[in-house]
């Protein structure tokens, strides 16, 4: 991160959250719409700002949401749905909570470990545009720091996506019989896919060779 990015990291984050949340309100999908809009805004801010504190703040918030709301789920949770929103898979509430917590916290950390730590251990295995240029001794540390920043940004997006997925499961199990609201689920998946695509493009553009 250069000095200008570091200085205005908080500003980028606030602007990103504000714009993303406004877009979420415009979707009209209530909590899911807000979450989707915030995903784009938060990740946009994270790419320019401090990702590590943001990730742990989000992980704590999503963990709290899961723990606070899982008590409303039935003993057997409808956890998998076919086309049309009908249930075709169940699991116990305890197993569901363990899985979704692991996906919201451990999975993002695994992504960071793979992206941020392994390149330092095996730099020649990195698939990076213009790898030799960016791994030159005078640029290596900055390159690794940038990759780690992108990894934390992706971890933030994954954690928010899992939180949104949990919310759709809650709403599906609140009906009798349980039924997934496909419009909300499709919007969540589309929003996450769009953010990941934008993240990948930003990563590629960041490592274009100057000149």
TORVODO-364212 format. One line per 5 residues: number of its first residue (from 1); their letters; for each residue x negated, y, z negated of N, C-alpha, C, O. Coordinates in Angstrom, 2 decimals, always signed. Layout:
# residues N
NUM> A> X:Y:Z:X:Y:Z:X:Y:Z:X:Y:Z ~ ... .
***
This chain:
# residues 211
1> XXXXX> -0.85:-1.19:+0.00:+0.00:+0.00:+0.00:-0.88:+1.23:+0.00:-1.77:+1.34:-0.84 ~ -0.67:+2.18:+0.91:-1.49:+3.36:+0.91:-1.01:+4.36:-0.13:+0.02:+4.14:-0.77 ~ -1.77:+5.47:-0.29:-1.47:+6.42:-1.37:-0.10:+7.06:-1.20:+0.61:+7.28:-2.18 ~ +0.28:+7.37:+0.04:+1.59:+7.99:+0.28:+2.72:+7.05:-0.09:+3.69:+7.45:-0.72 ~ +2.59:+5.78:+0.32:+3.62:+4.80:-0.04:+3.72:+4.64:-1.55:+4.82:+4.55:-2.09 .
6> XXXXX> +2.58:+4.61:-2.23:+2.55:+4.42:-3.67:+3.22:+5.59:-4.37:+3.97:+5.41:-5.34 ~ +2.94:+6.80:-3.88:+3.47:+8.00:-4.51:+4.98:+8.07:-4.41:+5.65:+8.49:-5.35 ~ +5.52:+7.65:-3.26:+6.95:+7.78:-3.03:+7.69:+6.44:-3.10:+8.79:+6.31:-2.56 ~ +7.09:+5.44:-3.77:+7.71:+4.12:-3.85:+9.11:+4.20:-4.47:+10.05:+3.60:-3.96 ~ +9.23:+4.95:-5.58:+10.52:+5.05:-6.23:+11.56:+5.73:-5.36:+12.73:+5.35:-5.36 .
11> XXXXX> +11.13:+6.75:-4.61:+12.06:+7.46:-3.73:+12.59:+6.53:-2.65:+13.80:+6.51:-2.38 ~ +11.69:+5.76:-2.03:+12.12:+4.81:-1.00:+13.12:+3.82:-1.57:+14.11:+3.49:-0.93 ~ +12.86:+3.34:-2.77:+13.74:+2.34:-3.39:+15.12:+2.92:-3.65:+16.13:+2.27:-3.34 ~ +15.18:+4.13:-4.21:+16.47:+4.76:-4.51:+17.26:+5.03:-3.24:+18.46:+4.77:-3.17 ~ +16.57:+5.55:-2.23:+17.24:+5.82:-0.95:+17.76:+4.52:-0.33:+18.88:+4.46:+0.18 .
16> XXXXX> +16.92:+3.47:-0.38:+17.33:+2.19:+0.19:+18.55:+1.63:-0.49:+19.48:+1.16:+0.18 ~ +18.56:+1.66:-1.82:+19.71:+1.14:-2.57:+20.96:+1.97:-2.27:+22.04:+1.43:-2.06 ~ +20.80:+3.30:-2.26:+21.95:+4.16:-2.03:+22.58:+3.94:-0.67:+23.80:+3.80:-0.56 ~ +21.75:+3.92:+0.38:+22.27:+3.71:+1.73:+22.87:+2.32:+1.86:+23.94:+2.15:+2.44 ~ +22.17:+1.31:+1.33:+22.68:-0.06:+1.44:+24.00:-0.23:+0.72:+24.90:-0.89:+1.24 .
21> XXXXX> +24.13:+0.35:-0.47:+25.38:+0.23:-1.22:+26.52:+0.93:-0.50:+27.65:+0.42:-0.48 ~ +26.25:+2.08:+0.08:+27.28:+2.78:+0.85:+27.77:+1.94:+2.01:+28.97:+1.88:+2.29 ~ +26.84:+1.27:+2.70:+27.24:+0.40:+3.79:+28.05:-0.78:+3.26:+28.99:-1.24:+3.92 ~ +27.70:-1.26:+2.08:+28.46:-2.36:+1.50:+29.89:-1.97:+1.19:+30.81:-2.75:+1.42 ~ +30.09:-0.76:+0.66:+31.45:-0.27:+0.39:+32.26:-0.21:+1.68:+33.45:-0.52:+1.70 .
26> XXXXX> +31.61:+0.20:+2.76:+32.30:+0.36:+4.03:+32.79:-0.97:+4.60:+33.72:-0.99:+5.41 ~ +32.17:-2.08:+4.19:+32.60:-3.37:+4.72:+33.95:-3.80:+4.18:+34.66:-4.58:+4.82 ~ +34.32:-3.29:+3.00:+35.62:-3.62:+2.44:+35.70:-5.00:+1.83:+36.79:-5.51:+1.62 ~ +34.56:-5.62:+1.52:+34.58:-6.96:+0.93:+34.29:-6.93:-0.56:+33.79:-7.91:-1.12 ~ +34.60:-5.83:-1.22:+34.46:-5.68:-2.66:+33.05:-6.06:-3.11:+32.07:-5.54:-2.59 .
31> XXXXX> +32.95:-6.98:-4.10:+31.65:-7.30:-4.68:+30.70:-7.90:-3.65:+29.51:-7.60:-3.66 ~ +31.22:-8.74:-2.76:+30.35:-9.34:-1.74:+29.84:-8.26:-0.80:+28.66:-8.26:-0.44 ~ +30.70:-7.33:-0.41:+30.26:-6.25:+0.46:+29.21:-5.38:-0.19:+28.23:-4.99:+0.45 ~ +29.41:-5.08:-1.47:+28.41:-4.29:-2.19:+27.08:-5.02:-2.26:+26.02:-4.42:-2.05 ~ +27.14:-6.32:-2.55:+25.89:-7.10:-2.65:+25.17:-7.13:-1.31:+23.95:-6.98:-1.25 .
36> XXXXX> +25.93:-7.32:-0.24:+25.30:-7.39:+1.09:+24.67:-6.06:+1.47:+23.54:-6.03:+1.96 ~ +25.38:-4.99:+1.24:+24.81:-3.69:+1.55:+23.57:-3.43:+0.72:+22.58:-2.89:+1.22 ~ +23.62:-3.80:-0.54:+22.48:-3.56:-1.43:+21.28:-4.42:-1.04:+20.14:-3.99:-1.23 ~ +21.52:-5.63:-0.51:+20.39:-6.48:-0.09:+19.52:-5.72:+0.90:+18.30:-5.63:+0.73 ~ +20.15:-5.19:+1.95:+19.37:-4.47:+2.95:+18.67:-3.26:+2.37:+17.50:-3.02:+2.66 .
41> XXXXX> +19.38:-2.51:+1.55:+18.79:-1.31:+0.97:+17.67:-1.61:+0.01:+16.62:-0.97:+0.05 ~ +17.88:-2.59:-0.86:+16.85:-2.92:-1.85:+15.61:-3.46:-1.19:+14.49:-3.09:-1.55 ~ +15.80:-4.35:-0.20:+14.63:-4.92:+0.46:+13.90:-3.84:+1.25:+12.67:-3.83:+1.30 ~ +14.65:-2.92:+1.89:+14.00:-1.82:+2.59:+13.16:-0.99:+1.63:+12.04:-0.60:+1.94 ~ +13.72:-0.72:+0.46:+12.96:+0.01:-0.53:+11.79:-0.80:-1.05:+10.71:-0.25:-1.31 .
46> XXXXX> +11.98:-2.09:-1.20:+10.91:-2.94:-1.74:+9.72:-3.01:-0.80:+8.57:-3.05:-1.25 ~ +9.99:-3.01:+0.51:+8.89:-3.08:+1.47:+7.99:-1.85:+1.34:+6.79:-1.93:+1.59 ~ +8.58:-0.71:+0.94:+7.79:+0.51:+0.78:+7.38:+0.75:-0.67:+6.55:+1.62:-0.93 ~ +7.93:+0.00:-1.61:+7.71:+0.31:-3.01:+7.07:-0.82:-3.80:+6.37:-1.67:-3.25 ~ +7.31:-0.81:-5.10:+6.74:-1.80:-6.00:+7.64:-3.02:-6.04:+8.75:-2.96:-6.56 .
51> XXXXX> +7.16:-4.15:-5.48:+8.03:-5.32:-5.33:+8.08:-6.19:-6.57:+9.13:-6.73:-6.91 ~ +6.94:-6.34:-7.26:+6.88:-7.27:-8.38:+7.85:-6.91:-9.50:+8.63:-7.78:-9.90 ~ +7.85:-5.66:-10.03:+8.84:-5.33:-11.07:+10.26:-5.46:-10.56:+11.15:-5.89:-11.30 ~ +10.49:-5.11:-9.29:+11.83:-5.21:-8.73:+12.30:-6.65:-8.72:+13.43:-6.94:-9.10 ~ +11.43:-7.58:-8.29:+11.84:-8.97:-8.24:+12.25:-9.48:-9.61:+13.31:-10.08:-9.75 .
56> XXXXX> +11.42:-9.23:-10.61:+11.75:-9.76:-11.93:+13.00:-9.11:-12.50:+13.76:-9.75:-13.23 ~ +13.22:-7.83:-12.19:+14.46:-7.21:-12.60:+15.67:-7.86:-11.95:+16.68:-8.11:-12.61 ~ +15.56:-8.14:-10.65:+16.66:-8.80:-9.95:+16.86:-10.22:-10.46:+17.99:-10.67:-10.64 ~ +15.76:-10.94:-10.68:+15.86:-12.32:-11.16:+16.56:-12.37:-12.52:+17.39:-13.25:-12.75 ~ +16.23:-11.44:-13.39:+16.89:-11.40:-14.70:+18.37:-11.07:-14.54:+19.21:-11.67:-15.21 .
61> XXXXX> +18.69:-10.11:-13.66:+20.08:-9.73:-13.46:+20.90:-10.88:-12.88:+22.01:-11.15:-13.35 ~ +20.36:-11.55:-11.86:+21.09:-12.66:-11.24:+21.22:-13.83:-12.21:+22.27:-14.47:-12.27 ~ +20.17:-14.11:-12.96:+20.24:-15.16:-13.97:+21.32:-14.84:-14.99:+22.11:-15.71:-15.37 ~ +21.36:-13.58:-15.44:+22.40:-13.18:-16.38:+23.79:-13.34:-15.80:+24.71:-13.78:-16.49 ~ +23.96:-12.97:-14.51:+25.25:-13.13:-13.85:+25.67:-14.60:-13.82:+26.82:-14.93:-14.13 .
66> XXXXX> +24.75:-15.47:-13.46:+25.06:-16.90:-13.36:+25.46:-17.46:-14.72:+26.46:-18.16:-14.83 ~ +24.68:-17.14:-15.74:+24.95:-17.67:-17.08:+26.25:-17.10:-17.65:+27.00:-17.79:-18.34 ~ +26.51:-15.81:-17.36:+27.70:-15.17:-17.92:+28.99:-15.64:-17.27:+30.05:-15.59:-17.89 ~ +28.91:-16.09:-16.02:+30.14:-16.43:-15.28:+30.36:-17.92:-15.11:+31.47:-18.34:-14.78 ~ +29.34:-18.73:-15.34:+29.48:-20.17:-15.08:+30.46:-20.85:-16.03:+30.99:-21.91:-15.71 .
71> XXXXX> +30.71:-20.24:-17.17:+31.68:-20.82:-18.10:+33.09:-20.83:-17.55:+33.93:-21.59:-18.04 ~ +33.37:-20.01:-16.55:+34.70:-19.99:-15.95:+34.89:-21.10:-14.92:+36.01:-21.34:-14.46 ~ +33.81:-21.78:-14.57:+33.90:-22.87:-13.59:+34.49:-24.11:-14.23:+34.35:-24.31:-15.44 ~ +35.16:-24.94:-13.45:+35.68:-26.21:-14.00:+34.55:-27.20:-14.27:+33.42:-26.99:-13.85 ~ +34.88:-28.27:-14.98:+33.87:-29.30:-15.29:+33.29:-29.90:-14.01:+32.08:-30.16:-13.95 .
76> XXXXX> +34.12:-30.11:-13.01:+33.66:-30.56:-11.70:+33.79:-29.39:-10.73:+34.89:-28.93:-10.43 ~ +32.64:-28.91:-10.25:+32.61:-27.72:-9.44:+32.67:-28.08:-7.95:+31.91:-28.93:-7.48 ~ +33.57:-27.43:-7.24:+33.58:-27.55:-5.78:+32.37:-26.77:-5.27:+32.34:-25.54:-5.35 ~ +31.38:-27.48:-4.73:+30.10:-26.86:-4.42:+29.73:-26.91:-2.94:+28.78:-26.25:-2.51 ~ +30.48:-27.67:-2.16:+30.17:-27.76:-0.73:+31.49:-27.74:+0.03:+32.47:-28.34:-0.40 .
81> XXXXX> +31.49:-27.05:+1.17:+32.74:-26.81:+1.87:+32.58:-27.08:+3.36:+31.54:-26.79:+3.96 ~ +33.62:-27.65:+3.94:+33.63:-27.93:+5.37:+34.11:-26.70:+6.13:+34.48:-25.69:+5.53 ~ +34.09:-26.80:+7.44:+34.63:-25.73:+8.28:+36.09:-25.51:+7.94:+36.87:-26.46:+7.80 ~ +36.46:-24.26:+7.80:+37.82:-23.94:+7.38:+37.92:-23.66:+5.90:+38.96:-23.17:+5.45 ~ +36.85:-23.95:+5.13:+36.83:-23.64:+3.71:+37.29:-24.76:+2.80:+37.32:-24.58:+1.58 .
86> XXXXX> +37.65:-25.94:+3.36:+38.09:-27.05:+2.52:+36.90:-27.68:+1.81:+35.79:-27.71:+2.34 ~ +37.14:-28.19:+0.59:+36.07:-28.79:-0.21:+35.70:-30.16:+0.34:+36.57:-30.95:+0.68 ~ +34.39:-30.43:+0.43:+33.95:-31.78:+0.78:+32.75:-32.22:-0.06:+32.05:-33.17:+0.29 ~ +32.53:-31.51:-1.19:+31.45:-31.90:-2.09:+31.64:-31.32:-3.47:+32.04:-30.16:-3.62 ~ +31.35:-32.15:-4.49:+31.54:-31.74:-5.89:+30.27:-32.06:-6.68:+29.48:-32.92:-6.30 .
91> XXXXX> +30.10:-31.35:-7.80:+29.05:-31.70:-8.75:+29.46:-31.20:-10.13:+30.33:-30.34:-10.26 ~ +28.84:-31.75:-11.15:+29.18:-31.31:-12.50:+28.73:-29.86:-12.70:+27.81:-29.39:-12.04 ~ +29.40:-29.18:-13.62:+29.06:-27.78:-13.87:+27.62:-27.63:-14.34:+26.93:-26.69:-13.93 ~ +27.16:-28.54:-15.20:+25.80:-28.45:-15.71:+24.77:-28.57:-14.59:+23.79:-27.82:-14.54 ~ +24.99:-29.54:-13.70:+24.06:-29.72:-12.58:+24.10:-28.51:-11.66:+23.06:-28.05:-11.20 .
96> XXXXX> +25.29:-28.00:-11.40:+25.41:-26.83:-10.53:+24.63:-25.65:-11.09:+23.89:-24.99:-10.36 ~ +24.78:-25.38:-12.40:+24.10:-24.24:-13.01:+22.59:-24.40:-12.91:+21.88:-23.44:-12.61 ~ +22.08:-25.61:-13.17:+20.64:-25.85:-13.08:+20.13:-25.61:-11.65:+19.08:-24.99:-11.46 ~ +20.87:-26.10:-10.68:+20.44:-25.95:-9.28:+20.45:-24.49:-8.85:+19.49:-24.02:-8.24 ~ +21.52:-23.78:-9.15:+21.61:-22.40:-8.68:+20.60:-21.50:-9.41:+20.08:-20.56:-8.82 .
101> XXXXX> +20.32:-21.80:-10.67:+19.30:-21.03:-11.39:+17.92:-21.28:-10.78:+17.13:-20.35:-10.62 ~ +17.64:-22.53:-10.45:+16.35:-22.86:-9.83:+16.22:-22.18:-8.47:+15.15:-21.68:-8.13 ~ +17.30:-22.15:-7.72:+17.26:-21.51:-6.39:+17.09:-20.00:-6.50:+16.48:-19.38:-5.63 ~ +17.62:-19.40:-7.56:+17.54:-17.95:-7.72:+16.20:-17.49:-8.30:+15.85:-16.32:-8.15 ~ +15.46:-18.39:-8.94:+14.21:-17.98:-9.60:+13.00:-18.76:-9.09:+12.01:-18.16:-8.67 .
106> XXXXX> +13.06:-20.09:-9.13:+11.89:-20.89:-8.78:+11.64:-20.90:-7.27:+10.49:-20.86:-6.84 ~ +12.70:-20.96:-6.47:+12.52:-20.95:-5.02:+11.83:-19.66:-4.54:+10.88:-19.75:-3.76 ~ +12.27:-18.49:-4.97:+11.55:-17.28:-4.55:+10.09:-17.27:-5.01:+9.22:-16.81:-4.28 ~ +9.83:-17.76:-6.22:+8.45:-17.80:-6.70:+7.61:-18.77:-5.88:+6.42:-18.53:-5.66 ~ +8.21:-19.86:-5.43:+7.50:-20.80:-4.56:+7.15:-20.13:-3.23:+6.05:-20.32:-2.71 .
111> XXXXX> +8.09:-19.35:-2.70:+7.83:-18.62:-1.46:+6.64:-17.67:-1.65:+5.77:-17.59:-0.79 ~ +6.62:-16.95:-2.77:+5.52:-16.04:-3.03:+4.20:-16.79:-3.17:+3.18:-16.35:-2.65 ~ +4.24:-17.93:-3.86:+3.01:-18.72:-4.02:+2.48:-19.17:-2.66:+1.27:-19.13:-2.42 ~ +3.38:-19.61:-1.79:+2.95:-20.08:-0.48:+2.40:-18.94:+0.38:+1.42:-19.12:+1.09 ~ +3.03:-17.77:+0.31:+2.63:-16.66:+1.17:+1.48:-15.83:+0.59:+0.62:-15.35:+1.33 .
116> XXXXX> +1.46:-15.68:-0.74:+0.49:-14.77:-1.34:-0.76:-15.46:-1.87:-1.84:-14.87:-1.85 ~ -0.62:-16.70:-2.32:-1.78:-17.37:-2.92:-2.53:-18.26:-1.93:-3.75:-18.23:-1.88 ~ -1.79:-19.04:-1.15:-2.47:-19.95:-0.24:-3.37:-19.24:+0.78:-4.45:-19.75:+1.07 ~ -2.96:-18.09:+1.34:-3.87:-17.42:+2.28:-5.22:-17.07:+1.68:-6.24:-17.09:+2.37 ~ -5.24:-16.75:+0.38:-6.52:-16.46:-0.26:-7.38:-17.71:-0.41:-8.61:-17.65:-0.37 .
121> XXXXX> -6.69:-18.84:-0.60:-7.41:-20.10:-0.78:-7.87:-20.69:+0.56:-8.93:-21.30:+0.64 ~ -7.05:-20.51:+1.60:-7.35:-21.08:+2.92:-7.11:-20.02:+4.00:-6.19:-20.15:+4.80 ~ -7.93:-18.97:+4.02:-7.68:-17.84:+4.94:-7.70:-18.23:+6.41:-7.03:-17.58:+7.21 ~ -8.42:-19.27:+6.78:-8.50:-19.64:+8.19:-7.23:-20.32:+8.69:-7.06:-20.52:+9.89 ~ -6.35:-20.66:+7.78:-5.10:-21.31:+8.18:-3.95:-20.32:+8.33:-2.82:-20.72:+8.64 .
126> XXXXX> -4.22:-19.06:+8.11:-3.16:-18.05:+8.21:-2.73:-17.88:+9.66:-3.57:-17.75:+10.55 ~ -1.44:-17.89:+9.89:-0.90:-17.56:+11.20:-0.51:-16.10:+11.19:+0.58:-15.73:+10.75 ~ -1.42:-15.27:+11.69:-1.27:-13.83:+11.61:-1.68:-13.22:+12.94:-2.70:-13.61:+13.50 ~ -0.89:-12.27:+13.48:-1.33:-11.61:+14.72:-2.69:-10.96:+14.52:-2.93:-10.27:+13.53 ~ -3.59:-11.18:+15.48:-4.93:-10.58:+15.41:-5.63:-10.94:+14.09:-6.17:-10.07:+13.40 .
131> XXXXX> -5.59:-12.20:+13.77:-6.09:-12.67:+12.47:-7.53:-12.26:+12.20:-7.84:-11.80:+11.10 ~ -8.40:-12.42:+13.17:-9.81:-12.10:+12.95:-10.01:-10.63:+12.61:-10.86:-10.28:+11.80 ~ -9.21:-9.78:+13.24:-9.31:-8.34:+12.96:-8.88:-8.05:+11.53:-9.59:-7.35:+10.80 ~ -7.73:-8.58:+11.12:-7.18:-8.25:+9.81:-7.91:-8.96:+8.67:-7.83:-8.51:+7.53 ~ -8.62:-10.05:+8.96:-9.36:-10.75:+7.92:-10.84:-10.39:+7.91:-11.63:-11.04:+7.23 .
136> XXXXX> -11.20:-9.37:+8.66:-12.58:-8.88:+8.58:-12.85:-8.45:+7.14:-11.94:-7.98:+6.46 ~ -14.08:-8.60:+6.66:-14.38:-8.33:+5.24:-13.87:-6.99:+4.74:-13.41:-6.90:+3.60 ~ -13.95:-5.95:+5.56:-13.54:-4.63:+5.10:-12.02:-4.45:+5.03:-11.53:-3.48:+4.45 ~ -11.26:-5.41:+5.62:-9.80:-5.31:+5.61:-9.14:-6.45:+4.85:-7.93:-6.41:+4.62 ~ -9.90:-7.45:+4.46:-9.32:-8.67:+3.91:-8.47:-8.42:+2.67:-7.34:-8.88:+2.60 .
141> XXXXX> -8.99:-7.70:+1.70:-8.24:-7.48:+0.46:-6.94:-6.74:+0.73:-5.90:-7.08:+0.17 ~ -6.99:-5.72:+1.58:-5.78:-4.96:+1.90:-4.77:-5.84:+2.64:-3.57:-5.71:+2.43 ~ -5.27:-6.72:+3.50:-4.38:-7.63:+4.23:-3.68:-8.58:+3.28:-2.47:-8.78:+3.38 ~ -4.42:-9.16:+2.35:-3.82:-10.07:+1.38:-2.80:-9.35:+0.50:-1.76:-9.91:+0.17 ~ -3.10:-8.11:+0.12:-2.17:-7.34:-0.70:-0.88:-7.05:+0.07:+0.21:-7.09:-0.50 .
146> XXXXX> -1.01:-6.76:+1.36:+0.17:-6.48:+2.18:+1.03:-7.73:+2.34:+2.25:-7.67:+2.23 ~ +0.39:-8.88:+2.59:+1.13:-10.14:+2.71:+1.86:-10.44:+1.41:+3.02:-10.86:+1.43 ~ +1.19:-10.22:+0.28:+1.84:-10.45:-1.01:+3.04:-9.54:-1.19:+4.07:-9.96:-1.72 ~ +2.93:-8.28:-0.76:+4.05:-7.37:-0.86:+5.24:-7.83:-0.04:+6.38:-7.75:-0.51 ~ +4.99:-8.31:+1.17:+6.07:-8.84:+2.00:+6.68:-10.10:+1.36:+7.88:-10.33:+1.45 .
151> XXXXX> +5.84:-10.90:+0.73:+6.34:-12.11:+0.07:+7.29:-11.75:-1.07:+8.34:-12.38:-1.22 ~ +6.93:-10.75:-1.88:+7.80:-10.34:-2.97:+9.10:-9.74:-2.44:+10.16:-9.94:-3.03 ~ +9.02:-9.01:-1.32:+10.24:-8.46:-0.72:+11.19:-9.57:-0.27:+12.40:-9.49:-0.48 ~ +10.62:-10.62:+0.35:+11.46:-11.76:+0.75:+12.03:-12.46:-0.47:+13.18:-12.90:-0.45 ~ +11.24:-12.56:-1.54:+11.74:-13.18:-2.77:+12.94:-12.41:-3.31:+13.90:-13.02:-3.80 .
156> XXXXX> +12.90:-11.08:-3.24:+14.04:-10.27:-3.68:+15.29:-10.61:-2.87:+16.38:-10.76:-3.42 ~ +15.12:-10.72:-1.55:+16.26:-11.02:-0.68:+16.84:-12.40:-1.00:+18.06:-12.56:-1.04 ~ +15.99:-13.39:-1.23:+16.46:-14.74:-1.53:+17.24:-14.75:-2.85:+18.30:-15.36:-2.94 ~ +16.72:-14.07:-3.87:+17.40:-14.03:-5.16:+18.77:-13.39:-5.05:+19.74:-13.89:-5.62 ~ +18.86:-12.29:-4.31:+20.16:-11.64:-4.12:+21.12:-12.52:-3.32:+22.31:-12.57:-3.61 .
161> XXXXX> +20.59:-13.22:-2.33:+21.44:-14.11:-1.54:+22.02:-15.22:-2.41:+23.20:-15.54:-2.30 ~ +21.19:-15.80:-3.27:+21.68:-16.86:-4.16:+22.73:-16.31:-5.12:+23.71:-16.98:-5.42 ~ +22.52:-15.09:-5.60:+23.54:-14.47:-6.45:+24.85:-14.29:-5.72:+25.92:-14.54:-6.28 ~ +24.78:-13.86:-4.45:+26.00:-13.73:-3.65:+26.66:-15.06:-3.39:+27.88:-15.17:-3.41 ~ +25.85:-16.09:-3.13:+26.38:-17.43:-2.90:+27.11:-17.93:-4.15:+28.18:-18.54:-4.04 .
166> XXXXX> +26.53:-17.69:-5.32:+27.18:-18.08:-6.57:+28.53:-17.39:-6.71:+29.50:-17.99:-7.16 ~ +28.60:-16.12:-6.31:+29.87:-15.39:-6.43:+30.94:-16.01:-5.54:+32.10:-16.11:-5.94 ~ +30.56:-16.42:-4.33:+31.56:-17.05:-3.45:+32.03:-18.38:-4.03:+33.19:-18.75:-3.87 ~ +31.12:-19.11:-4.69:+31.51:-20.37:-5.33:+32.48:-20.11:-6.48:+33.46:-20.84:-6.65 ~ +32.21:-19.06:-7.25:+33.12:-18.69:-8.34:+34.52:-18.43:-7.81:+35.50:-18.94:-8.34 .
171> XXXXX> +34.61:-17.62:-6.75:+35.92:-17.26:-6.21:+36.62:-18.46:-5.58:+37.84:-18.59:-5.66 ~ +35.83:-19.34:-4.96:+36.43:-20.53:-4.37:+37.03:-21.43:-5.43:+38.10:-22.00:-5.22 ~ +36.36:-21.57:-6.57:+36.84:-22.45:-7.63:+37.93:-21.82:-8.48:+38.53:-22.48:-9.32 ~ +38.19:-20.53:-8.25:+39.26:-19.85:-8.99:+40.62:-20.12:-8.39:+41.64:-19.74:-8.98 ~ +40.67:-20.76:-7.22:+41.93:-21.07:-6.56:+42.28:-22.54:-6.75:+41.41:-23.36:-7.04 .
176> XXXXX> +43.56:-22.86:-6.57:+44.03:-24.26:-6.68:+44.81:-24.62:-5.42:+45.86:-24.03:-5.16 ~ +44.30:-25.60:-4.63:+43.00:-26.26:-4.79:+41.86:-25.31:-4.41:+42.10:-24.30:-3.75 ~ +40.61:-25.62:-4.81:+39.49:-24.75:-4.46:+39.36:-24.58:-2.95:+39.52:-25.54:-2.19 ~ +39.07:-23.37:-2.53:+38.91:-23.10:-1.10:+37.95:-21.93:-0.91:+38.08:-20.90:-1.57 ~ +37.00:-22.11:-0.02:+36.00:-21.08:+0.23:+36.58:-20.00:+1.13:+37.22:-20.29:+2.14 .
181> XXXXX> +36.34:-18.73:+0.76:+36.72:-17.61:+1.62:+35.66:-17.49:+2.71:+34.60:-16.92:+2.48 ~ +35.95:-18.02:+3.88:+34.94:-18.08:+4.93:+34.49:-16.70:+5.39:+33.33:-16.52:+5.77 ~ +35.36:-15.73:+5.36:+34.97:-14.39:+5.81:+33.86:-13.84:+4.95:+32.89:-13.28:+5.46 ~ +33.99:-13.99:+3.63:+32.95:-13.51:+2.72:+31.68:-14.31:+2.87:+30.59:-13.75:+2.89 ~ +31.80:-15.63:+2.98:+30.62:-16.49:+3.12:+29.89:-16.21:+4.42:+28.66:-16.17:+4.45 .
186> XXXXX> +30.65:-16.02:+5.49:+30.02:-15.72:+6.79:+29.32:-14.36:+6.75:+28.23:-14.21:+7.31 ~ +29.93:-13.40:+6.11:+29.32:-12.08:+5.99:+28.03:-12.16:+5.18:+27.03:-11.53:+5.53 ~ +28.06:-12.92:+4.11:+26.87:-13.10:+3.28:+25.74:-13.73:+4.09:+24.61:-13.24:+4.05 ~ +26.05:-14.80:+4.82:+25.03:-15.47:+5.63:+24.50:-14.56:+6.73:+23.30:-14.53:+7.00 ~ +25.40:-13.82:+7.37:+24.99:-12.91:+8.43:+24.10:-11.80:+7.88:+23.08:-11.46:+8.48 .
191> XXXXX> +24.48:-11.25:+6.74:+23.68:-10.20:+6.14:+22.30:-10.68:+5.76:+21.30:-9.99:+5.99 ~ +22.23:-11.87:+5.18:+20.93:-12.42:+4.79:+20.08:-12.69:+6.02:+18.88:-12.39:+6.04 ~ +20.69:-13.27:+7.05:+19.94:-13.53:+8.28:+19.42:-12.27:+8.92:+18.30:-12.24:+9.44 ~ +20.22:-11.20:+8.88:+19.80:-9.93:+9.45:+18.61:-9.36:+8.68:+17.66:-8.84:+9.27 ~ +18.68:-9.45:+7.35:+17.58:-8.94:+6.53:+16.30:-9.72:+6.79:+15.22:-9.13:+6.90 .
196> XXXXX> +16.40:-11.05:+6.89:+15.22:-11.87:+7.14:+14.63:-11.54:+8.52:+13.41:-11.46:+8.67 ~ +15.50:-11.35:+9.51:+15.01:-11.00:+10.84:+14.29:-9.65:+10.81:+13.23:-9.50:+11.42 ~ +14.87:-8.67:+10.11:+14.23:-7.36:+10.00:+12.90:-7.47:+9.26:+11.93:-6.80:+9.60 ~ +12.88:-8.30:+8.24:+11.64:-8.54:+7.48:+10.55:-9.12:+8.38:+9.41:-8.67:+8.34 ~ +10.91:-10.10:+9.20:+9.94:-10.73:+10.09:+9.41:-9.74:+11.12:+8.22:-9.74:+11.43 .
201> XXXXX> +10.30:-8.91:+11.66:+9.87:-7.90:+12.64:+8.94:-6.89:+11.98:+7.92:-6.51:+12.56 ~ +9.28:-6.47:+10.76:+8.43:-5.51:+10.05:+7.06:-6.10:+9.77:+6.05:-5.41:+9.86 ~ +7.03:-7.39:+9.43:+5.75:-8.05:+9.17:+4.91:-8.10:+10.44:+3.71:-7.83:+10.40 ~ +5.54:-8.43:+11.55:+4.81:-8.50:+12.81:+4.27:-7.12:+13.20:+3.12:-6.98:+13.60 ~ +5.13:-6.09:+13.07:+4.71:-4.75:+13.46:+3.60:-4.23:+12.54:+2.71:-3.48:+12.96 .
206> XXXXX> +3.66:-4.63:+11.29:+2.63:-4.17:+10.34:+1.24:-4.67:+10.75:+0.24:-4.01:+10.49 ~ +1.20:-5.84:+11.38:-0.10:-6.43:+11.71:-0.42:-6.34:+13.20:-1.20:-7.14:+13.73 ~ +0.18:-5.38:+13.87:-0.28:-5.06:+15.20:-1.68:-4.47:+15.10:-2.00:-3.74:+14.16 ~ -2.50:-4.79:+16.06:-3.85:-4.24:+16.04:-3.81:-2.76:+16.43:-3.28:-2.43:+17.49 ~ -4.36:-1.87:+15.61:-4.36:-0.45:+15.95:-5.02:-0.19:+17.30:-6.05:-0.77:+17.64 .
211> X> -4.38:+0.70:+18.07:-4.93:+1.04:+19.38:-4.60:+0.03:+20.44:-5.00:+0.19:+21.59 .
***
